[in-house]
Amino acid sequence: MRFLLVFLLSFITVSVVAQDSWKVSFDKKILLKTSTEDAEKNVLKVSSADSKKAKIFTVSYIESSPQKGWERTITAYDDKDNELKKQKGKTFTIKTSELKALLLKYKTVKIYTINSPIDPKMKSQVRLRRVHLCTLVLQ
């Protein structure tokens, strides 16, 4: 009985600790590092001065337990939910000059990720949910 209790407590602890996270950065300066999806808190105000200093904007997604046979995509959308830029993999990179152009045109850029099965048959049977990573707003 005691063994079962210890096993269950350790399982709960491991499952709580092991969760996905992501970080958003300009070059090597980390602007956001979180594991919680919150559209109101994960907002970054970007000024044109930020885009002059840095050369690359990066969103890195860290999976706690990667699934075999699944692929991750990270996509940038405007505020009307139109796809602006899409990249496969756990890292989304864009030159700051390109990001600045998107922000000047759309004022707001939202970045989401989706993890989907590679198998087309399985993809049609699974309900996909996109996860909000961050929102960039031109300041």
N, CA, C and O atoms as a DFTB+ gen file, in Angstrom:
556 C
 N C O
     1  1       0.820      -1.185       0.000
     2  2       0.000       0.000       0.000
     3  2       0.875       1.265       0.000
     4  3       0.615       2.220      -0.732
     5  1       1.889       1.242       0.818
     6  2       2.786       2.389       0.914
     7  2       3.507       2.623      -0.424
     8  3       3.690       3.764      -0.849
     9  1       3.907       1.533      -1.071
    10  2       4.569       1.612      -2.370
    11  2       3.657       2.250      -3.405
    12  3       4.091       3.089      -4.194
    13  1       2.400       1.852      -3.400
    14  2       1.432       2.390      -4.353
    15  2       1.254       3.898      -4.144
    16  3       1.179       4.653      -5.114
    17  1       1.189       4.331      -2.905
    18  2       1.042       5.748      -2.603
    19  2       2.256       6.551      -3.071
    20  3       2.104       7.627      -3.650
    21  1       3.450       6.036      -2.824
    22  2       4.677       6.700      -3.262
    23  2       4.727       6.758      -4.787
    24  3       5.112       7.778      -5.359
    25  1       4.343       5.678      -5.439
    26  2       4.330       5.637      -6.905
    27  2       3.378       6.680      -7.479
    28  3       3.736       7.403      -8.408
    29  1       2.174       6.760      -6.935
    30  2       1.198       7.730      -7.429
    31  2       1.662       9.168      -7.205
    32  3       1.500      10.013      -8.085
    33  1       2.229       9.448      -6.053
    34  2       2.730      10.797      -5.788
    35  2       3.874      11.168      -6.715
    36  3       3.939      12.302      -7.189
    37  1       4.767      10.241      -6.981
    38  2       5.867      10.538      -7.902
    39  2       5.358      10.724      -9.318
    40  3       5.885      11.563     -10.049
    41  1       4.355       9.971      -9.725
    42  2       3.783      10.116     -11.060
    43  2       3.123      11.479     -11.211
    44  3       3.285      12.133     -12.242
    45  1       2.387      11.914     -10.206
    46  2       1.728      13.213     -10.252
    47  2       2.767      14.323     -10.303
    48  3       2.602      15.283     -11.055
    49  1       3.821      14.213      -9.529
    50  2       4.882      15.222      -9.519
    51  2       5.548      15.330     -10.874
    52  3       5.784      16.437     -11.357
    53  1       5.857      14.195     -11.502
    54  2       6.506      14.197     -12.812
    55  2       5.593      14.787     -13.864
    56  3       6.054      15.557     -14.707
    57  1       4.313      14.453     -13.844
    58  2       3.407      14.974     -14.864
    59  2       3.161      16.470     -14.692
    60  3       2.910      17.164     -15.677
    61  1       3.226      16.982     -13.461
    62  2       3.051      18.411     -13.251
    63  2       4.298      19.170     -13.697
    64  3       4.187      20.234     -14.307
    65  1       5.468      18.642     -13.402
    66  2       6.718      19.304     -13.751
    67  2       6.947      19.284     -15.257
    68  3       7.430      20.266     -15.820
    69  1       6.612      18.191     -15.908
    70  2       6.883      18.035     -17.336
    71  2       5.789      18.701     -18.159
    72  3       4.724      18.123     -18.373
    73  1       6.056      19.911     -18.616
    74  2       5.128      20.581     -19.513
    75  2       5.913      21.396     -20.525
    76  3       7.062      21.770     -20.292
    77  1       5.278      21.660     -21.639
    78  2       5.928      22.402     -22.704
    79  2       6.145      23.854     -22.283
    80  3       5.420      24.390     -21.444
    81  1       7.151      24.471     -22.880
    82  2       7.430      25.879     -22.621
    83  2       7.982      26.505     -23.896
    84  3       8.291      25.804     -24.859
    85  1       8.100      27.814     -23.892
    86  2       8.653      28.511     -25.050
    87  2       9.303      29.805     -24.594
    88  3       9.003      30.349     -23.531
    89  1      10.213      30.276     -25.449
    90  2      10.856      31.563     -25.165
    91  2      10.894      32.386     -26.446
    92  3      11.039      31.862     -27.550
    93  1      10.761      33.680     -26.257
    94  2      10.742      34.643     -27.357
    95  2      11.932      35.565     -27.150
    96  3      12.159      36.068     -26.049
    97  1      12.699      35.783     -28.232
    98  2      13.899      36.614     -28.075
    99  2      14.222      37.411     -29.334
   100  3      13.886      37.025     -30.453
   101  1      14.890      38.543     -29.102
   102  2      15.541      39.315     -30.158
   103  2      17.018      38.995     -30.006
   104  3      17.612      39.280     -28.965
   105  1      17.615      38.406     -31.036
   106  2      18.984      37.909     -30.966
   107  2      19.125      37.038     -29.716
   108  3      18.497      35.982     -29.644
   109  1      19.915      37.438     -28.747
   110  2      20.088      36.629     -27.537
   111  2      19.367      37.216     -26.322
   112  3      19.452      36.658     -25.228
   113  1      18.666      38.324     -26.499
   114  2      17.933      38.951     -25.403
   115  2      16.539      38.316     -25.304
   116  3      15.712      38.468     -26.203
   117  1      16.295      37.606     -24.201
   118  2      15.019      36.925     -23.997
   119  2      13.977      37.930     -23.506
   120  3      14.156      38.594     -22.486
   121  1      12.883      38.020     -24.265
   122  2      11.802      38.939     -23.923
   123  2      10.695      38.252     -23.129
   124  3      10.035      38.878     -22.299
   125  1      10.496      36.955     -23.391
   126  2       9.429      36.201     -22.744
   127  2       9.852      34.751     -22.632
   128  3      10.339      34.161     -23.596
   129  1       9.667      34.183     -21.462
   130  2       9.924      32.755     -21.240
   131  2       8.801      32.254     -20.361
   132  3       8.679      32.661     -19.205
   133  1       7.970      31.364     -20.908
   134  2       6.778      30.931     -20.180
   135  2       6.349      29.536     -20.605
   136  3       6.836      28.987     -21.593
   137  1       5.435      28.982     -19.841
   138  2       4.821      27.705     -20.190
   139  2       3.307      27.811     -20.112
   140  3       2.599      26.812     -20.242
   141  1       2.816      29.019     -19.899
   142  2       1.374      29.215     -19.803
   143  2       0.856      29.986     -21.008
   144  3       1.445      30.975     -21.444
   145  1      -0.242      29.509     -21.520
   146  2      -0.893      30.151     -22.657
   147  2      -1.855      31.203     -22.118
   148  3      -2.877      30.873     -21.515
   149  1      -1.522      32.462     -22.339
   150  2      -2.345      33.558     -21.855
   151  2      -2.263      34.700     -22.862
   152  3      -1.250      35.393     -22.948
   153  1      -3.334      34.887     -23.618
   154  2      -3.348      35.898     -24.682
   155  2      -3.238      37.318     -24.145
   156  3      -2.835      38.221     -24.878
   157  1      -3.587      37.531     -22.880
   158  2      -3.504      38.875     -22.310
   159  2      -2.135      39.164     -21.704
   160  3      -1.665      40.301     -21.759
   161  1      -1.491      38.157     -21.129
   162  2      -0.188      38.367     -20.491
   163  2       0.979      38.215     -21.464
   164  3       2.006      38.871     -21.290
   165  1       0.846      37.380     -22.466
   166  2       1.942      37.111     -23.399
   167  2       1.944      38.102     -24.562
   168  3       2.016      37.712     -25.727
   169  1       1.866      39.373     -24.230
   170  2       1.878      40.451     -25.223
   171  2       3.202      41.193     -25.094
   172  3       3.608      41.594     -24.003
   173  1       3.859      41.364     -26.227
   174  2       5.140      42.078     -26.253
   175  2       4.987      43.320     -27.115
   176  3       4.546      43.247     -28.262
   177  1       5.356      44.459     -26.548
   178  2       5.312      45.706     -27.305
   179  2       6.674      45.895     -27.961
   180  3       7.708      45.899     -27.293
   181  1       6.654      46.049     -29.267
   182  2       7.881      46.160     -30.048
   183  2       7.970      47.558     -30.634
   184  3       7.038      48.033     -31.283
   185  1       9.087      48.203     -30.401
   186  2       9.296      49.526     -30.982
   187  2      10.201      49.387     -32.205
   188  3      10.862      48.366     -32.390
   189  1      10.218      50.410     -33.019
   190  2      11.088      50.366     -34.197
   191  2      12.552      50.381     -33.796
   192  3      13.405      49.923     -34.556
   193  1      12.857      50.898     -32.619
   194  2      14.249      50.893     -32.118
   195  2      14.707      49.469     -31.820
   196  3      15.874      49.137     -32.029
   197  1      13.791      48.621     -31.330
   198  2      14.132      47.214     -31.067
   199  2      14.519      46.506     -32.354
   200  3      15.448      45.699     -32.373
   201  1      13.819      46.804     -33.407
   202  2      14.094      46.129     -34.673
   203  2      15.389      46.619     -35.322
   204  3      15.963      45.921     -36.157
   205  1      15.848      47.802     -34.949
   206  2      17.120      48.295     -35.491
   207  2      18.303      47.655     -34.775
   208  3      19.323      47.357     -35.395
   209  1      18.163      47.444     -33.467
   210  2      19.246      46.873     -32.673
   211  2      19.454      45.390     -32.972
   212  3      20.586      44.939     -33.149
   213  1      18.376      44.649     -33.024
   214  2      18.461      43.197     -33.205
   215  2      18.389      42.835     -34.681
   216  3      17.908      43.612     -35.506
   217  1      18.872      41.657     -34.993
   218  2      18.856      41.194     -36.380
   219  2      17.867      40.063     -36.599
   220  3      17.331      39.912     -37.697
   221  1      17.617      39.264     -35.564
   222  2      16.744      38.100     -35.717
   223  2      15.771      38.010     -34.544
   224  3      16.159      38.155     -33.385
   225  1      14.507      37.768     -34.863
   226  2      13.475      37.505     -33.879
   227  2      13.247      36.006     -33.862
   228  3      13.089      35.393     -34.918
   229  1      13.228      35.401     -32.669
   230  2      13.116      33.947     -32.561
   231  2      12.085      33.549     -31.521
   232  3      12.002      34.138     -30.443
   233  1      11.300      32.533     -31.868
   234  2      10.426      31.860     -30.911
   235  2      10.878      30.415     -30.879
   236  3      10.850      29.733     -31.904
   237  1      11.296      29.937     -29.711
   238  2      11.755      28.555     -29.553
   239  2      10.771      27.809     -28.669
   240  3      10.466      28.241     -27.558
   241  1      10.277      26.683     -29.174
   242  2       9.313      25.869     -28.444
   243  2      10.022      24.639     -27.895
   244  3      10.697      23.933     -28.644
   245  1       9.882      24.372     -26.602
   246  2      10.527      23.234     -25.964
   247  2       9.445      22.255     -25.541
   248  3       8.612      22.559     -24.687
   249  1       9.469      21.061     -26.156
   250  2       8.479      20.041     -25.825
   251  2       8.988      19.200     -24.661
   252  3      10.151      18.797     -24.644
   253  1       8.121      18.937     -23.693
   254  2       8.516      18.116     -22.555
   255  2       8.700      16.658     -22.971
   256  3       9.626      15.990     -22.511
   257  1       7.825      16.172     -23.833
   258  2       7.950      14.802     -24.337
   259  2       7.510      14.773     -25.801
   260  3       6.316      14.665     -26.083
   261  1       8.459      14.870     -26.733
   262  2       8.121      14.874     -28.164
   263  2       7.423      13.574     -28.580
   264  3       7.761      12.494     -28.095
   265  1       6.463      13.693     -29.470
   266  2       5.724      12.536     -29.950
   267  2       6.267      12.118     -31.307
   268  3       6.444      12.949     -32.198
   269  1       6.530      10.832     -31.457
   270  2       6.989      10.324     -32.751
   271  2       5.820      10.334     -33.725
   272  3       4.684      10.034     -33.357
   273  1       6.115      10.682     -34.966
   274  2       5.080      10.709     -35.989
   275  2       4.260      11.990     -36.003
   276  3       3.241      12.071     -36.688
   277  1       4.700      12.987     -35.252
   278  2       4.004      14.271     -35.205
   279  2       4.968      15.369     -35.604
   280  3       6.173      15.257     -35.376
   281  1       4.439      16.440     -36.205
   282  2       5.278      17.569     -36.582
   283  2       4.695      18.863     -36.018
   284  3       3.478      19.036     -35.945
   285  1       5.574      19.745     -35.629
   286  2       5.180      21.025     -35.060
   287  2       5.360      22.121     -36.100
   288  3       6.348      22.132     -36.835
   289  1       4.412      23.033     -36.158
   290  2       4.538      24.225     -36.992
   291  2       4.257      25.445     -36.113
   292  3       3.411      25.409     -35.220
   293  1       4.984      26.512     -36.389
   294  2       4.768      27.777     -35.700
   295  2       4.409      28.797     -36.774
   296  3       5.109      28.937     -37.776
   297  1       3.308      29.504     -36.547
   298  2       2.757      30.379     -37.578
   299  2       2.452      31.761     -37.013
   300  3       1.987      31.895     -35.881
   301  1       2.718      32.775     -37.810
   302  2       2.380      34.154     -37.472
   303  2       1.101      34.536     -38.215
   304  3       0.960      34.272     -39.408
   305  1       0.170      35.165     -37.486
   306  2      -1.108      35.610     -38.041
   307  2      -1.283      37.098     -37.772
   308  3      -0.686      37.649     -36.847
   309  1      -2.112      37.740     -38.596
   310  2      -2.472      39.118     -38.292
   311  2      -3.676      39.104     -37.347
   312  3      -4.125      38.032     -36.942
   313  1      -4.198      40.269     -36.993
   314  2      -5.309      40.325     -36.039
   315  2      -6.635      39.853     -36.632
   316  3      -7.603      39.658     -35.896
   317  1      -6.692      39.668     -37.951
   318  2      -7.896      39.144     -38.599
   319  2      -7.757      37.661     -38.911
   320  3      -8.560      37.104     -39.660
   321  1      -6.743      37.020     -38.341
   322  2      -6.495      35.584     -38.445
   323  2      -6.037      35.140     -39.846
   324  3      -6.271      33.997     -40.238
   325  1      -5.399      36.025     -40.584
   326  2      -4.796      35.671     -41.865
   327  2      -3.364      35.207     -41.625
   328  3      -2.611      35.845     -40.889
   329  1      -2.996      34.102     -42.246
   330  2      -1.649      33.566     -42.071
   331  2      -0.627      34.457     -42.765
   332  3      -0.775      34.780     -43.943
   333  1       0.420      34.857     -42.024
   334  2       1.450      35.727     -42.575
   335  2       2.731      34.964     -42.896
   336  3       3.327      35.162     -43.954
   337  1       3.151      34.092     -41.984
   338  2       4.383      33.328     -42.181
   339  2       4.281      32.043     -41.377
   340  3       3.825      32.043     -40.234
   341  1       4.716      30.942     -41.996
   342  2       4.604      29.630     -41.361
   343  2       5.928      28.893     -41.492
   344  3       6.545      28.892     -42.557
   345  1       6.366      28.260     -40.391
   346  2       7.604      27.482     -40.416
   347  2       7.390      26.163     -39.682
   348  3       6.773      26.120     -38.618
   349  1       7.915      25.086     -40.274
   350  2       7.868      23.790     -39.614
   351  2       9.031      23.686     -38.647
   352  3      10.112      24.224     -38.890
   353  1       8.794      22.987     -37.547
   354  2       9.838      22.780     -36.561
   355  2       9.517      23.477     -35.254
   356  3       8.461      24.088     -35.093
   357  1      10.448      23.369     -34.330
   358  2      10.246      23.915     -32.986
   359  2      10.772      25.333     -32.842
   360  3      10.653      25.933     -31.774
   361  1      11.356      25.877     -33.914
   362  2      11.895      27.229     -33.866
   363  2      11.334      28.054     -35.021
   364  3      11.302      27.608     -36.168
   365  1      10.900      29.250     -34.696
   366  2      10.382      30.203     -35.671
   367  2      11.339      31.386     -35.676
   368  3      11.503      32.058     -34.657
   369  1      11.965      31.641     -36.805
   370  2      12.890      32.772     -36.904
   371  2      12.467      33.671     -38.059
   372  3      11.980      33.212     -39.093
   373  1      12.668      34.958     -37.846
   374  2      12.349      35.943     -38.876
   375  2      13.303      37.124     -38.681
   376  3      13.609      37.513     -37.554
   377  1      13.757      37.674     -39.781
   378  2      14.612      38.856     -39.688
   379  2      13.796      40.006     -39.121
   380  3      12.601      40.123     -39.393
   381  1      14.433      40.839     -38.347
   382  2      13.707      41.950     -37.729
   383  2      13.202      42.951     -38.760
   384  3      12.194      43.621     -38.538
   385  1      13.895      43.052     -39.874
   386  2      13.405      43.955     -40.925
   387  2      12.083      43.442     -41.497
   388  3      11.182      44.227     -41.792
   389  1      11.973      42.130     -41.650
   390  2      10.724      41.535     -42.140
   391  2       9.618      41.653     -41.090
   392  3       8.466      41.934     -41.419
   393  1       9.980      41.436     -39.825
   394  2       9.009      41.584     -38.736
   395  2       8.520      43.030     -38.641
   396  3       7.330      43.276     -38.442
   397  1       9.428      43.967     -38.781
   398  2       9.064      45.385     -38.733
   399  2       8.087      45.729     -39.852
   400  3       7.129      46.471     -39.636
   401  1       8.328      45.193     -41.043
   402  2       7.419      45.430     -42.163
   403  2       6.025      44.860     -41.872
   404  3       5.015      45.488     -42.192
   405  1       5.976      43.666     -41.261
   406  2       4.681      43.070     -40.907
   407  2       3.964      43.912     -39.852
   408  3       2.758      44.139     -39.942
   409  1       4.715      44.371     -38.858
   410  2       4.114      45.176     -37.806
   411  2       3.648      46.543     -38.316
   412  3       2.619      47.051     -37.871
   413  1       4.391      47.132     -39.234
   414  2       3.961      48.417     -39.812
   415  2       2.685      48.249     -40.615
   416  3       1.828      49.133     -40.624
   417  1       2.557      47.122     -41.286
   418  2       1.380      46.867     -42.125
   419  2       0.161      46.430     -41.306
   420  3      -0.947      46.914     -41.535
   421  1       0.368      45.505     -40.341
   422  2      -0.759      44.904     -39.627
   423  2      -0.926      45.387     -38.178
   424  3      -1.967      45.133     -37.573
   425  1       0.060      46.068     -37.616
   426  2       0.057      46.605     -36.246
   427  2       0.139      45.521     -35.163
   428  3       0.742      45.750     -34.114
   429  1      -0.453      44.355     -35.400
   430  2      -0.448      43.254     -34.439
   431  2      -0.120      41.957     -35.166
   432  3      -0.681      41.661     -36.221
   433  1       0.799      41.187     -34.583
   434  2       1.151      39.868     -35.122
   435  2       1.033      38.868     -33.979
   436  3       1.668      39.021     -32.936
   437  1       0.208      37.841     -34.190
   438  2       0.010      36.796     -33.190
   439  2       0.726      35.533     -33.647
   440  3       0.660      35.155     -34.817
   441  1       1.407      34.888     -32.712
   442  2       2.170      33.688     -33.049
   443  2       1.572      32.496     -32.313
   444  3       1.404      32.514     -31.094
   445  1       1.255      31.454     -33.090
   446  2       0.649      30.229     -32.577
   447  2       1.482      29.030     -33.009
   448  3       2.275      29.108     -33.947
   449  1       1.285      27.915     -32.302
   450  2       1.883      26.656     -32.712
   451  2       0.813      25.577     -32.770
   452  3      -0.176      25.613     -32.038
   453  1       1.038      24.614     -33.663
   454  2       0.160      23.451     -33.789
   455  2       1.048      22.220     -33.903
   456  3       2.050      22.226     -34.618
   457  1       0.671      21.176     -33.197
   458  2       1.350      19.897     -33.295
   459  2       0.386      18.948     -33.979
   460  3      -0.694      18.680     -33.452
   461  1       0.757      18.434     -35.143
   462  2      -0.164      17.601     -35.905
   463  2       0.518      16.317     -36.355
   464  3       1.736      16.287     -36.529
   465  1      -0.269      15.245     -36.546
   466  2       0.311      13.984     -37.016
   467  2       0.791      14.107     -38.457
   468  3       0.227      14.860     -39.251
   469  1       1.828      13.365     -38.777
   470  2       2.364      13.359     -40.142
   471  2       1.455      12.552     -41.059
   472  3       1.274      12.912     -42.222
   473  1       0.884      11.471     -40.550
   474  2       0.011      10.589     -41.325
   475  2      -1.281      11.319     -41.702
   476  3      -2.014      11.762     -40.817
   477  1      -1.573      11.454     -43.012
   478  2      -2.770      12.196     -43.444
   479  2      -4.085      11.591     -42.929
   480  3      -5.023      12.326     -42.619
   481  1      -4.156      10.256     -42.835
   482  2      -5.384       9.619     -42.328
   483  2      -5.617       9.979     -40.865
   484  3      -6.736      10.284     -40.453
   485  1      -4.545       9.937     -40.100
   486  2      -4.660      10.279     -38.687
   487  2      -4.941      11.767     -38.509
   488  3      -5.665      12.166     -37.598
   489  1      -4.363      12.581     -39.385
   490  2      -4.562      14.036     -39.317
   491  2      -6.028      14.403     -39.506
   492  3      -6.522      15.347     -38.889
   493  1      -6.730      13.648     -40.369
   494  2      -8.139      13.944     -40.612
   495  2      -9.028      13.499     -39.453
   496  3     -10.163      13.961     -39.337
   497  1      -8.529      12.609     -38.595
   498  2      -9.332      12.108     -37.484
   499  2      -9.078      12.839     -36.169
   500  3      -9.865      12.727     -35.229
   501  1      -7.977      13.585     -36.108
   502  2      -7.586      14.237     -34.870
   503  2      -8.028      15.695     -34.895
   504  3      -7.913      16.373     -35.916
   505  1      -8.530      16.163     -33.772
   506  2      -8.894      17.568     -33.663
   507  2      -7.649      18.347     -33.239
   508  3      -7.074      18.084     -32.183
   509  1      -7.244      19.291     -34.058
   510  2      -6.044      20.073     -33.785
   511  2      -6.416      21.369     -33.075
   512  3      -7.417      22.013     -33.387
   513  1      -5.583      21.725     -32.119
   514  2      -5.793      22.970     -31.384
   515  2      -4.511      23.776     -31.443
   516  3      -3.434      23.271     -31.127
   517  1      -4.628      25.011     -31.841
   518  2      -3.437      25.846     -31.871
   519  2      -3.248      26.509     -30.514
   520  3      -4.204      26.868     -29.827
   521  1      -1.987      26.656     -30.160
   522  2      -1.614      27.214     -28.862
   523  2      -1.036      28.609     -29.089
   524  3      -0.107      28.785     -29.876
   525  1      -1.591      29.585     -28.398
   526  2      -1.104      30.951     -28.502
   527  2       0.215      31.079     -27.754
   528  3       0.283      30.796     -26.558
   529  1       1.261      31.505     -28.453
   530  2       2.575      31.683     -27.834
   531  2       2.788      33.122     -27.395
   532  3       3.161      33.381     -26.250
   533  1       2.551      34.058     -28.309
   534  2       2.714      35.469     -27.961
   535  2       2.027      36.347     -28.995
   536  3       1.684      35.907     -30.092
   537  1       1.838      37.596     -28.610
   538  2       1.292      38.611     -29.499
   539  2       2.285      39.766     -29.523
   540  3       2.730      40.242     -28.478
   541  1       2.621      40.205     -30.719
   542  2       3.532      41.342     -30.889
   543  2       2.712      42.540     -31.332
   544  3       1.925      42.458     -32.275
   545  1       2.907      43.663     -30.634
   546  2       2.164      44.877     -30.938
   547  2       3.167      45.981     -31.208
   548  3       4.121      46.161     -30.451
   549  1       2.953      46.725     -32.296
   550  2       3.819      47.848     -32.622
   551  2       3.556      48.989     -31.655
   552  3       2.412      49.397     -31.453
   553  1       4.615      49.491     -31.065
   554  2       4.484      50.552     -30.068
   555  2       4.718      51.904     -30.690
   556  3       4.649      52.921     -30.000
